[in-house]
Structure formats: C-alpha cells, structure tokens
C-alpha cells in the first residue's frame, strides 16, 4: 500500500540549520523503513570505482559519499579525481565559481562537479547571454564557454518539486576534463 514504506516522524523544535544541513542526507534516509540510497550518490561512487579512480578528493558539506571516504585524499593535488558536492560552491558569484573550477583543474585534470541549479547566479551578478532558455542546459553551455576544458553534462533532467533530495546532493552534475 502506498505510504507504508515511510516511517512516521516527529517535528522537533528549530535547531541551528547549518549544523542540521550537514546531516540532511542521513536525516532524510531515516524516513524510510527499508534501506535506500540516492541514485545520484550511487552513480558518483560507481563512476569513481568503474573508471579506476583510486585517490578521490571530495569537497562536501553534507554527509554524502561516505563510501569513498576510505580512499579519499586530503588535497586536489594528491587526487586523480576531484568531486565537488559542496552547496556553498553553487552560491558563489559566477566569475568566482569559474575561477575556483580553474584552480581545481590546475591541480587535478578530472573534476566531477555537482551544482545546485537553484543557487547558480543567486546574486544576479552575471547575465547569461546566447544560451538555451532551458536553465539546466544553459548552465552546461555557460560552463563550456567559460572553461578551457571539456564539459560533459551527466545530470538527470527533471522538474524539481522538492522530492529529489537536491539539498543533500546538488542536482546538476558535470564531468570536466582539463
């Protein structure tokens, strides 16, 4: 019967939301009786393993990608792939985001970048011209135009209605090769 797999939950008084946000992933997963995983998280872990990456450097602000922790390194310079899921990255002004991506690519030639489309250009500091009207496609076009790198959009294209756990793991995924 629909709804049987969802546990009842209790709304608790407000807490420090930044501290709470770092555990958002595990909090959401506890709502289900059976073991579940985020498809996007599994896809990243599988990509790393199936492509033979041995030394990932993970930049994150939530409790995701724990399966990669035993193999993670401490810096982008040591890594054979850098994975960015940190939501703060998506909130930076567009030019700062491009500069930070370029810094990472100078240290490691492979970047798996996850951005939250709801935060990109949140400060309205950039005007994206000559890009698709469909915002997710426009993001990929913008990255490809701004970076001297190969940008591949590996995102799922879906209408975000708050049901897709995009606050635990950003929704737009890009493979970027220097």
Backbone as ProteinMPNN parsed JSONL, in Angstrom:
{"seq_chain_A": "XXXXXXXXXXXXXXXXXXXXXXXXXXXXXXXXXXXXXXXXXXXXXXXXXXXXXXXXXXXXXXXXXXXXXXXXXXXXXXXXXXXXXXXXXXXXXXXXXXXXXXXXXXXXXXXXXXXXXXXXXXXXXXXXXXXXXXXXXXXXXXXXXXXXXXXXXXXXXXXXXXXXXXXXXXXXXXXXXX", "coords_chain_A": {"N_chain_A": [[0.836, -1.174, 0.0], [0.607, 2.262, -0.84], [2.713, 4.57, 0.833], [3.23, 2.969, 3.018], [5.907, 2.41, 3.296], [7.065, 4.565, 4.44], [8.285, 5.962, 7.37], [6.686, 7.133, 10.355], [7.223, 10.461, 11.56], [8.57, 12.906, 13.84], [8.204, 16.33, 14.301], [10.676, 18.398, 15.396], [11.714, 21.038, 17.665], [13.133, 24.075, 16.252], [16.528, 24.026, 15.136], [20.026, 24.859, 14.933], [20.308, 25.57, 11.701], [22.433, 25.304, 9.879], [24.127, 23.435, 11.066], [22.358, 21.307, 11.153], [21.924, 20.951, 8.415], [24.246, 19.721, 7.529], [23.826, 17.102, 8.139], [21.693, 16.404, 6.652], [21.263, 14.519, 4.628], [21.415, 11.923, 5.923], [19.343, 12.297, 7.73], [17.107, 12.491, 6.039], [17.181, 9.918, 4.889], [16.548, 8.326, 7.052], [13.823, 8.45, 7.16], [12.708, 6.367, 5.827], [11.666, 2.972, 5.986], [12.894, 0.68, 4.825], [16.237, -0.057, 3.616], [17.626, 2.562, 1.752], [19.069, 4.468, -0.956], [20.562, 7.342, -2.458], [20.114, 7.805, -5.86], [21.764, 9.467, -7.411], [24.019, 9.734, -5.774], [24.94, 7.08, -5.659], [25.531, 6.764, -8.331], [27.746, 8.456, -8.626], [29.65, 7.216, -6.94], [29.819, 4.718, -8.229], [30.81, 5.603, -10.726], [33.368, 6.528, -10.016], [34.572, 4.166, -9.053], [34.223, 2.305, -11.226], [35.682, 3.522, -13.226], [38.214, 3.359, -12.366], [39.402, 5.192, -10.619], [41.486, 5.944, -7.93], [42.209, 7.701, -5.951], [40.294, 9.799, -4.758], [39.443, 13.235, -4.164], [37.267, 14.797, -2.115], [35.046, 17.408, -1.926], [32.736, 18.517, 0.214], [29.688, 19.352, 1.954], [27.765, 18.048, 3.268], [26.586, 14.898, 4.604], [27.329, 12.926, 2.572], [28.567, 10.499, 0.158], [30.091, 8.755, 1.701], [31.021, 6.231, 1.166], [33.272, 6.599, -0.341], [35.135, 7.553, 1.39], [37.191, 5.883, 2.66], [39.188, 5.807, 0.722], [39.776, 8.374, 0.09], [41.738, 11.34, -0.483], [43.679, 14.104, 0.893], [43.918, 16.492, -0.498], [43.44, 18.346, -3.576], [45.665, 18.241, -5.208], [46.836, 15.775, -4.666], [45.031, 14.037, -5.716], [43.374, 11.841, -8.115], [40.955, 12.353, -9.107], [38.678, 14.991, -8.553], [35.906, 15.63, -6.583], [33.126, 17.613, -6.285], [30.598, 18.414, -4.189], [29.716, 20.278, -2.506], [27.404, 22.55, -1.392], [27.834, 25.259, -0.979], [29.553, 26.037, -2.97], [27.919, 26.373, -5.219], [26.65, 28.747, -4.607], [28.384, 30.83, -4.974], [29.339, 33.874, -6.687], [29.128, 33.899, -10.261], [31.601, 34.368, -11.687], [33.532, 33.942, -9.683], [33.031, 31.262, -9.195], [33.872, 30.098, -11.618], [36.597, 30.771, -11.506], [37.377, 29.26, -9.258], [36.862, 26.665, -10.174], [38.749, 26.558, -12.229], [41.097, 26.726, -10.686], [40.958, 24.279, -9.316], [41.104, 22.494, -11.5], [43.676, 23.024, -12.35], [45.1, 21.715, -10.461], [44.204, 19.101, -10.512], [43.322, 17.045, -13.165], [40.785, 16.004, -13.622], [37.477, 16.602, -12.901], [34.578, 16.151, -11.059], [31.799, 17.771, -10.894], [29.205, 18.979, -8.938], [26.412, 20.931, -8.989], [23.937, 23.051, -7.551], [21.146, 23.93, -9.157], [19.355, 25.823, -8.28], [20.781, 27.696, -6.893], [22.701, 28.842, -8.543], [24.026, 31.768, -9.836], [22.734, 33.243, -7.915], [23.092, 35.711, -6.785], [22.593, 37.357, -8.852], [24.582, 38.509, -10.414], [25.656, 38.015, -12.887], [24.944, 38.056, -16.357], [23.64, 35.78, -18.382], [24.081, 35.306, -21.65], [23.159, 34.339, -24.966], [22.603, 31.618, -24.534], [20.797, 28.566, -24.012], [17.248, 28.697, -23.382], [16.267, 26.912, -21.562], [17.066, 26.435, -18.379], [18.779, 24.436, -17.018], [20.209, 23.374, -19.281], [21.381, 25.721, -20.124], [23.203, 26.231, -18.077], [25.151, 24.234, -18.476], [26.035, 25.012, -21.014], [27.087, 27.535, -20.423], [29.209, 26.861, -18.629], [30.811, 25.361, -20.407], [31.518, 27.344, -22.212], [32.947, 29.177, -20.648], [35.099, 27.807, -19.538], [38.289, 26.466, -20.351], [38.13, 23.669, -21.109], [36.947, 20.275, -21.371], [33.555, 19.844, -21.034], [31.097, 17.846, -19.773], [27.758, 17.214, -19.469], [26.238, 15.29, -17.137], [23.901, 15.075, -15.85], [20.67, 14.172, -14.499], [17.676, 15.039, -16.059], [15.138, 16.706, -14.701], [12.046, 17.91, -13.364], [12.218, 19.9, -10.625], [10.611, 19.432, -7.746], [10.999, 19.455, -5.082], [11.128, 16.868, -4.205], [13.363, 15.397, -4.661], [15.704, 15.242, -3.11], [17.641, 17.256, -3.468], [18.954, 18.95, -1.784], [20.685, 17.572, -0.266], [22.435, 16.462, -2.075], [23.598, 18.139, -4.79], [21.774, 18.841, -7.867], [22.669, 19.181, -10.559], [25.07, 17.717, -12.545], [28.392, 17.516, -13.629], [31.0, 16.373, -15.66], [34.252, 17.338, -15.904], [37.027, 17.81, -17.826], [40.366, 18.716, -17.892]], "CA_chain_A": [[0.0, 0.0, 0.0], [1.438, 3.458, -0.877], [2.93, 5.229, 2.108], [3.63, 2.015, 4.054], [7.353, 2.36, 3.458], [7.534, 5.786, 5.092], [8.151, 5.95, 8.823], [6.163, 8.361, 10.949], [8.301, 11.257, 12.136], [8.175, 13.959, 14.764], [8.833, 17.612, 14.036], [11.327, 18.878, 16.602], [11.941, 22.488, 17.653], [14.187, 24.541, 15.346], [17.918, 23.897, 15.555], [20.922, 25.589, 14.055], [20.067, 24.932, 10.409], [23.668, 24.931, 9.202], [24.564, 22.181, 11.659], [21.383, 20.321, 10.713], [22.099, 20.724, 6.983], [25.353, 18.806, 7.279], [23.311, 15.739, 8.327], [20.42, 16.348, 5.946], [21.203, 13.257, 3.892], [21.051, 10.822, 6.819], [18.015, 12.591, 8.291], [16.125, 12.101, 5.026], [17.18, 8.469, 4.702], [15.9, 7.703, 8.209], [12.376, 8.475, 6.985], [12.292, 5.148, 5.154], [11.852, 1.731, 6.756], [13.855, -0.182, 4.143], [17.467, 0.657, 3.235], [17.547, 3.273, 0.487], [20.236, 5.277, -1.299], [20.306, 8.322, -3.505], [20.598, 7.337, -7.158], [22.879, 10.317, -7.85], [25.19, 9.391, -4.97], [25.391, 5.758, -6.136], [26.108, 6.974, -9.656], [29.084, 9.027, -8.456], [30.505, 6.157, -6.39], [30.048, 3.759, -9.314], [31.676, 6.23, -11.721], [34.731, 6.527, -9.484], [35.071, 2.776, -8.994], [34.265, 1.664, -12.547], [36.694, 4.166, -14.062], [39.532, 3.078, -11.805], [39.989, 6.255, -9.805], [41.933, 5.376, -6.655], [42.502, 8.745, -4.967], [39.377, 10.936, -4.896], [39.391, 14.322, -3.189], [35.838, 15.134, -2.073], [34.661, 18.664, -1.273], [31.314, 18.349, 0.507], [29.226, 19.988, 3.188], [26.751, 17.179, 3.848], [27.065, 13.55, 4.902], [27.209, 12.071, 1.388], [29.766, 9.884, -0.41], [30.873, 8.088, 2.746], [31.63, 5.036, 0.583], [34.569, 6.972, -0.907], [35.998, 8.049, 2.47], [38.419, 5.112, 2.92], [40.177, 6.011, -0.338], [39.927, 9.81, -0.157], [42.993, 12.02, -0.157], [43.466, 15.356, 1.61], [44.002, 17.694, -1.331], [43.239, 18.15, -5.011], [46.972, 17.92, -5.803], [47.096, 14.342, -4.462], [43.904, 13.276, -6.254], [43.233, 11.548, -9.537], [39.662, 12.958, -9.44], [38.111, 15.868, -7.534], [34.44, 15.596, -6.596], [32.587, 18.744, -5.539], [29.148, 18.393, -3.935], [29.508, 21.337, -1.519], [26.381, 23.503, -1.84], [28.367, 26.627, -0.939], [30.167, 26.274, -4.277], [26.871, 26.847, -6.132], [26.2, 30.079, -4.201], [29.362, 31.861, -5.313], [29.097, 34.586, -7.95], [29.543, 33.069, -11.407], [33.025, 34.515, -12.007], [34.3, 33.259, -8.635], [32.862, 29.831, -9.425], [34.754, 29.741, -12.734], [37.976, 30.852, -11.006], [37.619, 28.126, -8.363], [36.931, 25.476, -11.021], [40.054, 26.599, -12.894], [42.119, 26.373, -9.683], [40.887, 22.827, -9.095], [41.589, 21.812, -12.701], [45.132, 23.193, -12.399], [45.667, 20.763, -9.502], [43.774, 17.757, -10.895], [42.761, 17.174, -14.511], [39.437, 15.45, -13.709], [36.587, 17.188, -11.903], [33.162, 15.786, -11.069], [31.222, 18.956, -10.256], [27.764, 18.96, -8.685], [25.909, 22.27, -8.687], [22.501, 23.167, -7.308], [20.662, 24.915, -10.129], [18.599, 26.868, -7.598], [21.711, 28.673, -6.325], [23.594, 29.433, -9.54], [23.762, 33.185, -10.106], [21.759, 33.669, -6.913], [23.299, 37.139, -6.525], [22.22, 38.051, -10.087], [25.734, 39.317, -10.829], [26.021, 37.709, -14.269], [23.88, 37.927, -17.335], [23.996, 34.715, -19.305], [23.512, 35.569, -22.97], [23.424, 33.35, -26.013], [22.484, 30.263, -24.018], [19.46, 27.995, -24.114], [16.265, 29.193, -22.414], [16.118, 25.866, -20.551], [18.152, 26.8, -17.468], [19.813, 23.397, -16.86], [21.076, 23.334, -20.472], [22.133, 26.976, -20.138], [24.323, 26.084, -17.139], [26.181, 23.447, -19.17], [26.583, 25.851, -22.091], [27.894, 28.575, -19.775], [30.454, 26.248, -18.167], [31.602, 25.022, -21.587], [32.022, 28.569, -22.826], [33.853, 29.875, -19.734], [36.262, 26.992, -19.175], [39.067, 25.849, -21.426], [38.113, 22.267, -20.696], [35.815, 19.519, -21.897], [32.482, 19.8, -20.046], [30.062, 16.88, -20.142], [26.627, 17.248, -18.544], [25.786, 13.935, -16.831], [22.764, 15.261, -14.94], [19.319, 13.748, -14.855], [16.862, 16.222, -16.319], [13.846, 16.516, -14.059], [11.415, 19.071, -12.767], [12.494, 19.822, -9.192], [9.445, 19.784, -6.928], [11.367, 19.238, -3.699], [11.055, 15.451, -3.875], [14.53, 14.718, -5.208], [16.854, 15.295, -2.217], [18.682, 18.1, -4.052], [19.658, 19.727, -0.76], [21.741, 16.701, 0.233], [23.373, 16.301, -3.182], [23.103, 19.014, -5.859], [21.109, 18.145, -8.974], [23.347, 19.294, -11.852], [26.35, 17.006, -12.468], [29.241, 17.75, -14.791], [32.371, 15.862, -15.739], [35.072, 18.367, -16.543], [38.388, 17.319, -18.069], [41.284, 19.793, -18.3]], "C_chain_A": [[0.888, 1.247, 0.0], [1.532, 4.098, 0.499], [3.357, 4.294, 3.217], [5.131, 2.021, 4.291], [7.905, 3.593, 4.165], [7.251, 5.709, 6.582], [7.438, 7.219, 9.282], [7.33, 9.155, 11.547], [7.731, 12.392, 12.97], [8.917, 15.226, 14.39], [9.369, 18.146, 15.355], [11.503, 20.392, 16.523], [13.131, 22.845, 16.764], [15.566, 24.394, 15.978], [18.746, 24.81, 14.663], [20.868, 24.903, 12.69], [21.355, 24.561, 9.679], [24.213, 23.622, 9.76], [23.646, 21.047, 11.19], [21.608, 19.971, 9.238], [23.224, 19.739, 6.695], [24.927, 17.35, 7.437], [22.017, 15.505, 7.537], [20.211, 15.022, 5.229], [20.743, 12.124, 4.806], [19.686, 11.05, 7.468], [16.933, 12.164, 7.304], [16.034, 10.584, 4.894], [16.505, 7.744, 5.863], [14.374, 7.717, 8.102], [11.837, 7.185, 6.38], [12.57, 3.924, 6.016], [12.939, 0.853, 6.136], [15.118, 0.623, 3.804], [17.296, 1.306, 1.853], [18.839, 4.05, 0.277], [19.811, 6.287, -2.353], [20.913, 7.826, -4.811], [21.803, 8.155, -7.609], [24.158, 10.015, -7.062], [25.781, 8.064, -5.439], [26.072, 5.898, -7.495], [27.526, 7.541, -9.564], [30.05, 7.955, -7.953], [30.818, 5.13, -7.475], [30.981, 4.331, -10.374], [33.135, 6.18, -11.269], [35.316, 5.116, -9.536], [35.236, 2.164, -10.375], [35.312, 2.272, -13.473], [38.082, 4.108, -13.453], [40.179, 4.207, -11.027], [40.279, 5.699, -8.415], [42.087, 6.413, -5.551], [41.558, 9.94, -5.151], [39.599, 11.978, -3.799], [37.959, 14.837, -3.242], [35.647, 16.416, -1.283], [33.151, 18.594, -1.058], [30.962, 19.083, 1.784], [28.09, 19.201, 3.834], [27.343, 15.775, 3.996], [26.827, 12.585, 3.737], [28.576, 11.49, 1.037], [30.681, 9.261, 0.641], [31.563, 6.836, 2.21], [33.009, 5.338, -0.009], [35.585, 7.359, 0.162], [37.263, 7.211, 2.684], [39.537, 5.358, 1.902], [40.483, 7.479, -0.582], [41.295, 10.317, 0.256], [42.669, 13.396, 0.402], [43.531, 16.617, 0.766], [43.785, 17.334, -2.799], [44.551, 17.76, -5.698], [47.303, 16.428, -5.711], [46.109, 13.46, -5.234], [44.052, 12.931, -7.722], [41.843, 11.987, -10.033], [39.227, 13.82, -8.255], [36.598, 15.821, -7.698], [33.951, 16.738, -5.717], [31.077, 18.577, -5.428], [28.757, 19.513, -2.977], [28.53, 22.386, -2.07], [26.876, 24.941, -1.831], [28.994, 27.007, -2.272], [29.154, 26.882, -5.246], [26.42, 28.266, -5.82], [27.175, 31.183, -4.572], [28.921, 32.623, -6.556], [29.706, 33.782, -9.105], [31.036, 33.169, -11.706], [33.9, 33.84, -10.957], [34.21, 31.751, -8.813], [33.809, 29.362, -10.531], [36.212, 29.76, -12.277], [38.308, 29.658, -10.121], [37.698, 26.81, -9.145], [38.295, 25.413, -11.713], [41.189, 26.248, -11.933], [42.139, 24.868, -9.444], [41.445, 22.059, -10.286], [43.101, 21.954, -12.872], [45.823, 22.192, -11.474], [45.346, 19.313, -9.863], [43.004, 17.876, -12.205], [41.33, 16.663, -14.662], [38.599, 15.992, -12.552], [35.173, 16.671, -12.118], [32.473, 16.857, -10.235], [29.714, 18.823, -10.148], [27.333, 20.355, -8.261], [24.406, 22.215, -8.444], [21.97, 24.281, -8.198], [19.901, 26.057, -9.477], [19.492, 27.949, -7.014], [22.546, 29.398, -7.371], [23.107, 30.825, -9.912], [22.719, 33.745, -9.144], [21.891, 35.16, -6.598], [22.98, 38.004, -7.746], [23.346, 38.944, -10.613], [26.135, 39.085, -12.283], [24.776, 37.626, -15.131], [24.334, 36.893, -18.345], [23.296, 34.98, -20.637], [23.91, 34.456, -23.919], [23.505, 31.931, -25.457], [21.024, 29.839, -24.139], [18.524, 28.592, -23.064], [16.014, 28.185, -21.292], [17.314, 25.994, -19.604], [19.183, 25.697, -17.246], [20.743, 23.273, -18.068], [21.938, 24.59, -20.541], [23.345, 26.902, -19.208], [25.468, 25.334, -17.815], [26.835, 24.267, -20.278], [27.507, 26.927, -21.518], [29.234, 28.009, -19.303], [31.369, 25.93, -19.345], [32.229, 26.238, -22.241], [33.094, 29.231, -21.964], [35.139, 29.113, -19.438], [36.982, 26.498, -20.416], [39.238, 24.388, -21.064], [36.929, 21.591, -21.381], [34.781, 19.39, -20.776], [31.395, 18.859, -20.56], [28.978, 16.918, -19.066], [26.129, 15.819, -18.352], [24.601, 13.959, -15.858], [21.536, 14.517, -15.437], [18.52, 15.026, -15.063], [15.477, 15.982, -15.744], [13.33, 17.847, -13.542], [11.57, 18.936, -11.264], [11.301, 20.344, -8.409], [9.731, 19.551, -5.453], [11.356, 17.787, -3.276], [12.348, 14.705, -4.19], [15.8, 14.869, -4.382], [17.974, 16.191, -2.743], [19.407, 18.949, -3.023], [20.737, 18.867, -0.105], [22.831, 16.543, -0.825], [22.843, 17.129, -4.352], [22.67, 18.247, -7.111], [21.841, 18.201, -10.31], [24.753, 18.72, -11.727], [27.127, 17.169, -13.775], [30.584, 17.048, -14.613], [33.166, 16.896, -16.495], [36.493, 17.833, -16.61], [39.245, 18.476, -18.575], [41.983, 19.437, -19.59]], "O_chain_A": [[1.846, 1.297, 0.771], [0.548, 4.157, 1.237], [3.808, 4.757, 4.265], [5.583, 1.671, 5.381], [9.099, 3.651, 4.457], [6.129, 5.427, 7.004], [7.578, 8.268, 8.655], [8.316, 8.567, 11.991], [6.572, 12.78, 12.823], [10.13, 15.199, 14.185], [8.619, 18.327, 16.314], [11.447, 20.966, 15.436], [14.024, 22.026, 16.549], [15.749, 24.605, 17.177], [18.222, 25.453, 13.753], [21.336, 23.774, 12.546], [21.366, 23.587, 8.926], [24.709, 22.788, 9.003], [24.116, 19.956, 10.868], [21.492, 18.806, 8.859], [23.159, 18.997, 5.714], [25.597, 16.454, 6.923], [21.333, 14.504, 7.749], [19.109, 14.473, 5.227], [19.774, 11.435, 4.488], [18.955, 10.093, 7.725], [15.947, 11.54, 7.698], [14.939, 10.029, 4.798], [15.95, 6.661, 5.675], [13.703, 7.051, 8.89], [10.631, 6.94, 6.419], [13.595, 3.854, 6.695], [13.806, 0.341, 6.845], [15.065, 1.85, 3.717], [16.867, 0.65, 0.904], [19.608, 4.262, 1.215], [18.815, 6.094, -3.051], [22.09, 7.469, -4.86], [22.765, 7.595, -8.136], [25.254, 10.04, -7.623], [26.996, 7.948, -5.597], [27.068, 5.229, -7.772], [28.405, 7.151, -10.334], [31.149, 7.809, -8.489], [31.969, 4.719, -7.62], [31.855, 3.621, -10.872], [34.023, 5.831, -12.047], [36.432, 4.916, -10.015], [36.272, 1.569, -10.67], [35.778, 1.612, -14.401], [39.017, 4.73, -13.958], [41.389, 4.182, -10.797], [39.424, 5.063, -7.8], [42.097, 6.074, -4.367], [41.98, 10.984, -5.648], [39.905, 11.64, -2.656], [37.49, 15.265, -4.297], [36.035, 16.505, -0.118], [32.378, 18.61, -2.016], [31.833, 19.397, 2.595], [27.519, 19.639, 4.832], [28.464, 15.512, 3.561], [26.191, 11.544, 3.91], [29.604, 11.93, 1.55], [31.902, 9.245, 0.481], [32.589, 6.422, 2.75], [33.826, 4.43, -0.164], [36.774, 7.481, -0.133], [38.332, 7.79, 2.876], [40.709, 5.134, 2.204], [41.362, 7.8, -1.382], [41.921, 9.815, 1.189], [41.511, 13.814, 0.389], [43.23, 17.704, 1.259], [43.926, 16.18, -3.204], [44.531, 17.015, -6.678], [47.978, 15.886, -6.586], [46.338, 12.259, -5.382], [44.747, 13.613, -8.475], [41.587, 11.992, -11.237], [39.387, 13.427, -7.099], [36.075, 15.955, -8.805], [34.315, 16.825, -4.545], [30.363, 18.594, -6.431], [27.575, 19.675, -2.671], [28.802, 23.026, -3.086], [26.383, 25.764, -2.603], [28.968, 28.175, -2.66], [29.483, 27.795, -6.003], [25.858, 28.931, -6.691], [26.826, 32.361, -4.493], [28.204, 32.075, -7.393], [30.692, 33.069, -8.92], [31.677, 32.149, -11.956], [34.91, 33.226, -11.303], [35.193, 31.038, -8.608], [34.473, 28.335, -10.384], [36.979, 28.862, -12.624], [39.402, 29.102, -10.218], [38.505, 25.941, -8.817], [38.919, 24.354, -11.778], [42.134, 25.555, -12.311], [43.205, 24.255, -9.377], [42.176, 21.084, -10.111], [43.737, 21.091, -13.476], [46.991, 21.859, -11.674], [46.121, 18.406, -9.557], [42.123, 18.726, -12.33], [40.716, 16.859, -15.71], [38.963, 15.859, -11.384], [34.637, 16.744, -13.223], [32.559, 16.845, -9.007], [29.029, 18.584, -11.142], [27.839, 20.893, -7.276], [23.696, 21.422, -9.062], [22.313, 25.447, -8.007], [19.806, 27.143, -10.048], [19.001, 29.024, -6.669], [23.054, 30.485, -7.094], [21.942, 31.03, -10.253], [21.923, 34.611, -9.508], [20.92, 35.799, -6.192], [23.082, 39.229, -7.689], [23.091, 40.004, -11.185], [26.881, 39.883, -12.849], [23.712, 37.189, -14.693], [25.3, 37.108, -19.077], [22.073, 34.887, -20.736], [24.879, 33.732, -23.69], [24.364, 31.144, -25.855], [20.137, 30.668, -24.345], [18.967, 28.953, -21.974], [15.595, 28.563, -20.198], [18.445, 25.695, -19.987], [20.378, 25.988, -17.28], [21.948, 23.085, -17.895], [23.091, 24.532, -20.968], [24.4, 27.452, -19.523], [26.622, 25.753, -17.734], [28.052, 24.217, -20.456], [28.578, 27.193, -22.065], [30.28, 28.609, -19.549], [32.569, 26.2, -19.289], [33.341, 26.168, -22.764], [34.054, 29.788, -22.497], [36.16, 29.722, -19.12], [36.351, 26.152, -21.415], [40.337, 23.928, -20.754], [36.03, 22.253, -21.9], [35.092, 18.888, -19.696], [30.849, 19.055, -21.646], [29.255, 16.679, -17.891], [25.648, 15.199, -19.301], [24.343, 12.99, -15.144], [21.38, 14.266, -16.632], [18.68, 15.989, -14.314], [14.727, 15.145, -16.247], [14.095, 18.784, -13.316], [11.102, 17.958, -10.682], [11.017, 21.542, -8.406], [8.8, 19.459, -4.652], [11.556, 17.492, -2.098], [12.414, 13.49, -4.001], [16.889, 14.643, -4.909], [19.146, 15.913, -2.489], [20.389, 19.61, -3.36], [21.624, 19.406, 0.557], [24.017, 16.495, -0.497], [21.754, 16.854, -4.857], [23.148, 17.142, -7.372], [21.635, 17.313, -11.137], [25.54, 19.178, -10.899], [26.591, 16.986, -14.867], [31.211, 17.123, -13.557], [32.798, 17.288, -17.602], [37.084, 17.456, -15.599], [38.901, 19.135, -19.556], [42.792, 20.218, -20.091]]}, "name": "protein", "num_of_chains": 1, "seq": "XXXXXXXXXXXXXXXXXXXXXXXXXXXXXXXXXXXXXXXXXXXXXXXXXXXXXXXXXXXXXXXXXXXXXXXXXXXXXXXXXXXXXXXXXXXXXXXXXXXXXXXXXXXXXXXXXXXXXXXXXXXXXXXXXXXXXXXXXXXXXXXXXXXXXXXXXXXXXXXXXXXXXXXXXXXXXXXXXX"}
